[in-house]
Amino acid sequence: EDEGIAIANGTEFGLYDYVFSQDTDRAYRIARQLRSGNVGINSAQRNHEAPFGGFKMSGVGRDGGDFGMLCYTEMQSLIWPG
């Protein structure tokens, strides 16, 4: 298990990782240790409502979901006398 995590995290890329296990607790424990923008647990499907993007050399920022919209917006403060 530790060796597999080290191999997965040892690459310069980190767009998508997958964990397959019959032990749900083990799968989540492993998934939390992976340095990847997306981790599929017992599935290769993607949730299009969730943010999508990578870690390391696989990109910066996110597309999709509420976080994806932040890349295309600018914050503005409005102040008036109260």
N, CA, C and O atoms as a Tinker XYZ file with bonds, in Angstrom:
   328  protein
     1  N      0.831000   -1.202000    0.000000    73     2
     2  CA     0.000000    0.000000    0.000000    64     1     3
     3  C      0.869000    1.258000    0.000000    63     2     4     5
     4  O      0.665000    2.151000   -0.822000    81     3
     5  N      1.837000    1.333000    0.916000    73     3     6
     6  CA     2.716000    2.508000    0.979000    64     5     7
     7  C      3.529000    2.667000   -0.300000    63     6     8     9
     8  O      3.736000    3.779000   -0.785000    81     7
     9  N      3.987000    1.543000   -0.837000    73     7    10
    10  CA     4.769000    1.593000   -2.071000    64     9    11
    11  C      3.919000    2.098000   -3.238000    63    10    12    13
    12  O      4.395000    2.889000   -4.052000    81    11
    13  N      2.682000    1.653000   -3.323000    73    11    14
    14  CA     1.777000    2.108000   -4.380000    64    13    15
    15  C      1.504000    3.597000   -4.293000    63    14    16    17
    16  O      1.473000    4.282000   -5.315000    81    15
    17  N      1.304000    4.106000   -3.085000    73    15    18
    18  CA     1.078000    5.542000   -2.877000    64    17    19
    19  C      2.327000    6.320000   -3.278000    63    18    20    21
    20  O      2.230000    7.365000   -3.921000    81    19
    21  N      3.500000    5.811000   -2.898000    73    19    22
    22  CA     4.756000    6.482000   -3.245000    64    21    23
    23  C      4.960000    6.521000   -4.756000    63    22    24    25
    24  O      5.413000    7.532000   -5.294000    81    23
    25  N      4.631000    5.436000   -5.441000    73    23    26
    26  CA     4.767000    5.406000   -6.903000    64    25    27
    27  C      3.812000    6.413000   -7.539000    63    26    28    29
    28  O      4.206000    7.174000   -8.422000    81    27
    29  N      2.566000    6.417000   -7.092000    73    27    30
    30  CA     1.569000    7.340000   -7.657000    64    29    31
    31  C      1.957000    8.791000   -7.412000    63    30    32    33
    32  O      1.806000    9.631000   -8.299000    81    31
    33  N      2.452000    9.091000   -6.229000    73    31    34
    34  CA     2.820000   10.466000   -5.890000    64    33    35
    35  C      4.190000   10.853000   -6.432000    63    34    36    37
    36  O      4.536000   12.035000   -6.442000    81    35
    37  N      4.973000    9.880000   -6.881000    73    35    38
    38  CA     6.332000   10.136000   -7.338000    64    37    39
    39  C      6.430000   10.721000   -8.736000    63    38    40    41
    40  O      7.522000   11.087000   -9.170000    81    39
    41  N      5.341000   10.815000   -9.436000    73    39    42
    42  CA     5.359000   11.382000  -10.778000    64    41    43
    43  C      5.203000   12.901000  -10.707000    63    42    44    45
    44  O      4.702000   13.432000   -9.716000    81    43
    45  N      5.632000   13.593000  -11.758000    73    43    46
    46  CA     5.493000   15.050000  -11.775000    64    45    47
    47  C      4.076000   15.486000  -12.148000    63    46    48    49
    48  O      3.762000   16.675000  -12.117000    81    47
    49  N      3.233000   14.534000  -12.496000    73    47    50
    50  CA     1.868000   14.850000  -12.904000    64    49    51
    51  C      0.875000   14.454000  -11.822000    63    50    52    53
    52  O      1.204000   13.672000  -10.929000    81    51
    53  N     -0.323000   14.982000  -11.896000    73    51    54
    54  CA    -1.326000   14.665000  -10.890000    64    53    55
    55  C     -2.720000   15.067000  -11.312000    63    54    56    57
    56  O     -3.391000   15.814000  -10.600000    81    55
    57  N     -3.172000   14.583000  -12.464000    73    55    58
    58  CA    -4.509000   14.942000  -12.922000    64    57    59
    59  C     -5.565000   14.009000  -12.339000    63    58    60    61
    60  O     -6.562000   14.469000  -11.784000    81    59
    61  N     -5.349000   12.702000  -12.462000    73    59    62
    62  CA    -6.368000   11.745000  -12.006000    64    61    63
    63  C     -5.707000   10.483000  -11.480000    63    62    64    65
    64  O     -4.804000    9.939000  -12.115000    81    63
    65  N     -6.149000   10.022000  -10.332000    73    63    66
    66  CA    -5.741000    8.735000   -9.775000    64    65    67
    67  C     -6.997000    7.914000   -9.530000    63    66    68    69
    68  O     -8.097000    8.454000   -9.420000    81    67
    69  N     -6.817000    6.612000   -9.448000    73    67    70
    70  CA    -7.938000    5.707000   -9.187000    64    69    71
    71  C     -7.561000    4.743000   -8.080000    63    70    72    73
    72  O     -6.428000    4.266000   -8.020000    81    71
    73  N     -8.512000    4.457000   -7.204000    73    71    74
    74  CA    -8.328000    3.479000   -6.138000    64    73    75
    75  C     -9.479000    2.487000   -6.225000    63    74    76    77
    76  O    -10.646000    2.879000   -6.219000    81    75
    77  N     -9.150000    1.218000   -6.305000    73    75    78
    78  CA   -10.169000    0.168000   -6.329000    64    77    79
    79  C     -9.925000   -0.767000   -5.154000    63    78    80    81
    80  O     -8.829000   -1.309000   -5.005000    81    79
    81  N    -10.938000   -0.957000   -4.323000    73    79    82
    82  CA   -10.820000   -1.831000   -3.163000    64    81    83
    83  C    -12.202000   -2.236000   -2.679000    63    82    84    85
    84  O    -13.157000   -1.468000   -2.798000    81    83
    85  N    -12.308000   -3.434000   -2.136000    73    83    86
    86  CA   -13.559000   -3.858000   -1.508000    64    85    87
    87  C    -13.683000   -3.284000   -0.104000    63    86    88    89
    88  O    -14.771000   -3.282000    0.473000    81    87
    89  N    -12.579000   -2.797000    0.446000    73    87    90
    90  CA   -12.555000   -2.204000    1.786000    64    89    91
    91  C    -12.696000   -0.683000    1.642000    63    90    92    93
    92  O    -11.735000    0.006000    1.299000    81    91
    93  N    -13.886000   -0.177000    1.903000    73    91    94
    94  CA   -14.180000    1.249000    1.704000    64    93    95
    95  C    -13.286000    2.145000    2.548000    63    94    96    97
    96  O    -12.778000    3.148000    2.047000    81    95
    97  N    -13.083000    1.808000    3.812000    73    95    98
    98  CA   -12.223000    2.625000    4.678000    64    97    99
    99  C    -10.802000    2.699000    4.132000    63    98   100   101
   100  O    -10.179000    3.761000    4.145000    81    99
   101  N    -10.301000    1.576000    3.658000    73    99   102
   102  CA    -8.951000    1.548000    3.087000    64   101   103
   103  C     -8.886000    2.413000    1.831000    63   102   104   105
   104  O     -7.928000    3.164000    1.647000    81   103
   105  N     -9.892000    2.315000    0.971000    73   103   106
   106  CA    -9.911000    3.104000   -0.264000    64   105   107
   107  C     -9.886000    4.598000    0.041000    63   106   108   109
   108  O     -9.137000    5.342000   -0.592000    81   107
   109  N    -10.690000    5.048000    0.999000    73   107   110
   110  CA   -10.703000    6.466000    1.361000    64   109   111
   111  C     -9.384000    6.888000    1.997000    63   110   112   113
   112  O     -8.896000    7.990000    1.746000    81   111
   113  N     -8.805000    6.016000    2.816000    73   111   114
   114  CA    -7.524000    6.339000    3.457000    64   113   115
   115  C     -6.441000    6.533000    2.396000    63   114   116   117
   116  O     -5.641000    7.465000    2.481000    81   115
   117  N     -6.421000    5.661000    1.413000    73   115   118
   118  CA    -5.433000    5.778000    0.337000    64   117   119
   119  C     -5.710000    7.017000   -0.505000    63   118   120   121
   120  O     -4.788000    7.769000   -0.824000    81   119
   121  N     -6.959000    7.234000   -0.864000    73   119   122
   122  CA    -7.326000    8.377000   -1.714000    64   121   123
   123  C     -6.896000    9.701000   -1.094000    63   122   124   125
   124  O     -6.440000   10.599000   -1.803000    81   123
   125  N     -7.036000    9.827000    0.212000    73   123   126
   126  CA    -6.658000   11.080000    0.890000    64   125   127
   127  C     -5.159000   11.347000    0.819000    63   126   128   129
   128  O     -4.730000   12.490000    0.979000    81   127
   129  N     -4.362000   10.314000    0.584000    73   127   130
   130  CA    -2.905000   10.477000    0.546000    64   129   131
   131  C     -2.362000   10.754000   -0.855000    63   130   132   133
   132  O     -1.186000   11.080000   -1.013000    81   131
   133  N     -3.200000   10.628000   -1.849000    73   131   134
   134  CA    -2.748000   10.816000   -3.227000    64   133   135
   135  C     -2.706000   12.292000   -3.594000    63   134   136   137
   136  O     -3.651000   13.032000   -3.320000    81   135
   137  N     -1.618000   12.718000   -4.211000    73   135   138
   138  CA    -1.439000   14.111000   -4.639000    64   137   139
   139  C     -1.917000   14.246000   -6.074000    63   138   140   141
   140  O     -1.127000   14.298000   -7.017000    81   139
   141  N     -3.234000   14.300000   -6.208000    73   139   142
   142  CA    -3.860000   14.368000   -7.521000    64   141   143
   143  C     -5.088000   15.258000   -7.419000    63   142   144   145
   144  O     -5.740000   15.306000   -6.376000    81   143
   145  N     -5.398000   15.948000   -8.481000    73   143   146
   146  CA    -6.560000   16.829000   -8.461000    64   145   147
   147  C     -7.875000   16.087000   -8.382000    63   146   148   149
   148  O     -8.869000   16.636000   -7.907000    81   147
   149  N     -7.896000   14.854000   -8.838000    73   147   150
   150  CA    -9.109000   14.035000   -8.839000    64   149   151
   151  C     -8.726000   12.611000   -8.482000    63   150   152   153
   152  O     -7.706000   12.099000   -8.943000    81   151
   153  N     -9.539000   11.979000   -7.666000    73   151   154
   154  CA    -9.321000   10.579000   -7.324000    64   153   155
   155  C    -10.647000    9.843000   -7.469000    63   154   156   157
   156  O    -11.623000   10.167000   -6.792000    81   155
   157  N    -10.674000    8.863000   -8.345000    73   155   158
   158  CA   -11.851000    8.015000   -8.497000    64   157   159
   159  C    -11.740000    6.830000   -7.557000    63   158   160   161
   160  O    -10.726000    6.132000   -7.547000    81   159
   161  N    -12.773000    6.601000   -6.771000    73   159   162
   162  CA   -12.793000    5.469000   -5.848000    64   161   163
   163  C    -13.793000    4.451000   -6.375000    63   162   164   165
   164  O    -14.993000    4.718000   -6.445000    81   163
   165  N    -13.283000    3.286000   -6.744000    73   163   166
   166  CA   -14.091000    2.197000   -7.306000    64   165   167
   167  C    -14.900000    2.652000   -8.517000    63   166   168   169
   168  O    -15.982000    2.127000   -8.780000    81   167
   169  N    -14.378000    3.620000   -9.245000    73   167   170
   170  CA   -15.075000    4.134000  -10.416000    64   169   171
   171  C    -14.113000    4.941000  -11.278000    63   170   172   173
   172  O    -13.179000    5.566000  -10.775000    81   171
   173  N    -14.356000    4.915000  -12.578000    73   171   174
   174  CA   -13.602000    5.763000  -13.498000    64   173   175
   175  C    -14.477000    6.896000  -14.007000    63   174   176   177
   176  O    -14.089000    7.621000  -14.923000    81   175
   177  N    -15.653000    7.049000  -13.420000    73   175   178
   178  CA   -16.568000    8.110000  -13.841000    64   177   179
   179  C    -16.153000    9.443000  -13.241000    63   178   180   181
   180  O    -15.398000    9.494000  -12.270000    81   179
   181  N    -16.652000   10.512000  -13.826000    73   179   182
   182  CA   -16.364000   11.869000  -13.356000    64   181   183
   183  C    -17.669000   12.556000  -13.008000    63   182   184   185
   184  O    -18.661000   12.427000  -13.726000    81   183
   185  N    -17.666000   13.289000  -11.901000    73   183   186
   186  CA   -18.813000   14.097000  -11.500000    64   185   187
   187  C    -18.638000   15.477000  -12.129000    63   186   188   189
   188  O    -17.745000   16.223000  -11.727000    81   187
   189  N    -19.468000   15.830000  -13.101000    73   187   190
   190  CA   -19.310000   17.094000  -13.825000    64   189   191
   191  C    -19.709000   18.306000  -12.996000    63   190   192   193
   192  O    -19.474000   19.438000  -13.419000    81   191
   193  N    -20.300000   18.102000  -11.840000    73   191   194
   194  CA   -20.625000   19.218000  -10.947000    64   193   195
   195  C    -19.482000   19.510000   -9.986000    63   194   196   197
   196  O    -19.502000   20.528000   -9.294000    81   195
   197  N    -18.499000   18.643000   -9.937000    73   195   198
   198  CA   -17.356000   18.821000   -9.040000    64   197   199
   199  C    -16.229000   19.531000   -9.783000    63   198   200   201
   200  O    -16.115000   19.401000  -11.002000    81   199
   201  N    -15.391000   20.285000   -9.061000    73   199   202
   202  CA   -14.254000   20.943000   -9.700000    64   201   203
   203  C    -13.319000   19.922000  -10.348000    63   202   204   205
   204  O    -13.093000   18.849000   -9.789000    81   203
   205  N    -12.777000   20.247000  -11.516000    73   203   206
   206  CA   -11.871000   19.361000  -12.231000    64   205   207
   207  C    -10.581000   20.107000  -12.515000    63   206   208   209
   208  O    -10.608000   21.212000  -13.056000    81   207
   209  N     -9.468000   19.522000  -12.161000    73   207   210
   210  CA    -8.162000   20.104000  -12.426000    64   209   211
   211  C     -7.091000   19.253000  -11.787000    63   210   212   213
   212  O     -7.391000   18.310000  -11.054000    81   211
   213  N     -5.844000   19.581000  -12.061000    73   211   214
   214  CA    -4.756000   18.746000  -11.591000    64   213   215
   215  C     -3.873000   19.409000  -10.555000    63   214   216   217
   216  O     -4.023000   20.589000  -10.238000    81   215
   217  N     -2.945000   18.614000  -10.036000    73   215   218
   218  CA    -1.895000   19.074000   -9.135000    64   217   219
   219  C     -0.576000   19.017000   -9.901000    63   218   220   221
   220  O     -0.497000   18.439000  -10.985000    81   219
   221  N      0.426000   19.609000   -9.338000    73   219   222
   222  CA     1.788000   19.575000   -9.876000    64   221   223
   223  C      1.804000   20.067000  -11.326000    63   222   224   225
   224  O      1.249000   21.127000  -11.614000    81   223
   225  N      2.427000   19.322000  -12.242000    73   223   226
   226  CA     2.542000   19.753000  -13.641000    64   225   227
   227  C      1.259000   19.534000  -14.442000    63   226   228   229
   228  O      1.229000   19.793000  -15.645000    81   227
   229  N      0.212000   19.065000  -13.790000    73   227   230
   230  CA    -1.051000   18.811000  -14.500000    64   229   231
   231  C     -1.985000   20.007000  -14.465000    63   230   232   233
   232  O     -3.172000   19.875000  -14.763000    81   231
   233  N     -1.471000   21.158000  -14.108000    73   231   234
   234  CA    -2.281000   22.359000  -14.226000    64   233   235
   235  C     -2.609000   23.039000  -12.921000    63   234   236   237
   236  O     -2.475000   22.475000  -11.835000    81   235
   237  N     -3.040000   24.267000  -13.069000    73   235   238
   238  CA    -3.433000   25.100000  -11.944000    64   237   239
   239  C     -4.855000   25.559000  -12.202000    63   238   240   241
   240  O     -5.222000   25.820000  -13.347000    81   239
   241  N     -5.654000   25.662000  -11.163000    73   239   242
   242  CA    -7.025000   26.115000  -11.326000    64   241   243
   243  C     -7.977000   24.954000  -11.511000    63   242   244   245
   244  O     -7.566000   23.798000  -11.616000    81   243
   245  N     -9.248000   25.279000  -11.549000    73   243   246
   246  CA   -10.287000   24.262000  -11.655000    64   245   247
   247  C    -11.341000   24.681000  -12.660000    63   246   248   249
   248  O    -11.678000   25.860000  -12.770000    81   247
   249  N    -11.854000   23.716000  -13.387000    73   247   250
   250  CA   -13.022000   23.899000  -14.244000    64   249   251
   251  C    -14.159000   23.113000  -13.627000    63   250   252   253
   252  O    -13.938000   22.102000  -12.960000    81   251
   253  N    -15.364000   23.573000  -13.849000    73   251   254
   254  CA   -16.529000   22.849000  -13.355000    64   253   255
   255  C    -16.858000   23.191000  -11.918000    63   254   256   257
   256  O    -15.983000   23.581000  -11.145000    81   255
   257  N    -18.108000   23.045000  -11.569000    73   255   258
   258  CA   -18.539000   23.319000  -10.208000    64   257   259
   259  C    -18.415000   24.790000   -9.858000    63   258   260   261
   260  O    -18.047000   25.607000  -10.703000    81   259
   261  N    -18.719000   25.125000   -8.625000    73   259   262
   262  CA   -18.633000   26.517000   -8.165000    64   261   263
   263  C    -17.206000   27.048000   -8.227000    63   262   264   265
   264  O    -16.997000   28.216000   -8.558000    81   263
   265  N    -16.208000   26.198000   -7.911000    73   263   266
   266  CA   -14.819000   26.644000   -7.931000    64   265   267
   267  C    -14.372000   27.023000   -9.339000    63   266   268   269
   268  O    -13.559000   27.933000   -9.504000    81   267
   269  N    -14.883000   26.350000  -10.334000    73   267   270
   270  CA   -14.528000   26.650000  -11.716000    64   269   271
   271  C    -14.958000   28.038000  -12.142000    63   270   272   273
   272  O    -14.280000   28.678000  -12.945000    81   271
   273  N    -16.068000   28.509000  -11.620000    73   271   274
   274  CA   -16.555000   29.846000  -11.960000    64   273   275
   275  C    -15.658000   30.941000  -11.396000    63   274   276   277
   276  O    -15.604000   32.036000  -11.957000    81   275
   277  N    -14.958000   30.673000  -10.307000    73   275   278
   278  CA   -14.109000   31.689000   -9.689000    64   277   279
   279  C    -12.976000   32.131000  -10.610000    63   278   280   281
   280  O    -12.489000   33.255000  -10.493000    81   279
   281  N    -12.556000   31.270000  -11.513000    73   279   282
   282  CA   -11.493000   31.630000  -12.458000    64   281   283
   283  C    -11.940000   32.719000  -13.423000    63   282   284   285
   284  O    -11.111000   33.426000  -13.995000    81   283
   285  N    -13.234000   32.854000  -13.602000    73   283   286
   286  CA   -13.777000   33.784000  -14.597000    64   285   287
   287  C    -14.489000   34.971000  -13.960000    63   286   288   289
   288  O    -15.210000   35.700000  -14.642000    81   287
   289  N    -14.298000   35.168000  -12.680000    73   287   290
   290  CA   -14.964000   36.273000  -11.987000    64   289   291
   291  C    -13.933000   37.154000  -11.300000    63   290   292   293
   292  O    -12.809000   36.733000  -11.029000    81   291
   293  N    -14.339000   38.374000  -11.028000    73   291   294
   294  CA   -13.507000   39.296000  -10.266000    64   293   295
   295  C    -14.313000   39.773000   -9.072000    63   294   296   297
   296  O    -15.505000   40.060000   -9.182000    81   295
   297  N    -13.646000   39.854000   -7.932000    73   295   298
   298  CA   -14.288000   40.291000   -6.703000    64   297   299
   299  C    -14.328000   41.813000   -6.666000    63   298   300   301
   300  O    -13.343000   42.475000   -6.993000    81   299
   301  N    -15.459000   42.360000   -6.270000    73   299   302
   302  CA   -15.605000   43.805000   -6.146000    64   301   303
   303  C    -16.245000   44.117000   -4.802000    63   302   304   305
   304  O    -17.211000   43.469000   -4.399000    81   303
   305  N    -15.701000   45.112000   -4.113000    73   303   306
   306  CA   -16.284000   45.573000   -2.853000    64   305   307
   307  C    -17.012000   46.881000   -3.093000    63   306   308   309
   308  O    -16.468000   47.788000   -3.723000    81   307
   309  N    -18.224000   46.989000   -2.602000    73   307   310
   310  CA   -18.993000   48.233000   -2.663000    64   309   311
   311  C    -19.129000   48.769000   -1.250000    63   310   312   313
   312  O    -19.579000   48.067000   -0.346000    81   311
   313  N    -18.732000   50.030000   -1.070000    73   311   314
   314  CA   -18.769000   50.645000    0.253000    64   313   315
   315  C    -19.581000   51.918000    0.172000    63   314   316   317
   316  O    -19.361000   52.741000   -0.716000    81   315
   317  N    -20.506000   52.087000    1.075000    73   315   318
   318  CA   -21.302000   53.309000    1.126000    64   317   319
   319  C    -21.447000   53.732000    2.572000    63   318   320   321
   320  O    -21.346000   52.905000    3.478000    81   319
   321  N    -21.686000   55.034000    2.797000    73   319   322
   322  CA   -21.820000   55.504000    4.178000    64   321   323
   323  C    -23.049000   54.885000    4.824000    63   322   324   325
   324  O    -24.114000   54.797000    4.213000    81   323
   325  N    -22.886000   54.469000    6.038000    73   323   326
   326  CA   -23.985000   53.795000    6.719000    64   325   327
   327  C    -24.559000   54.646000    7.764000    63   326   328
   328  O    -25.500000   54.239000    8.444000    81   327
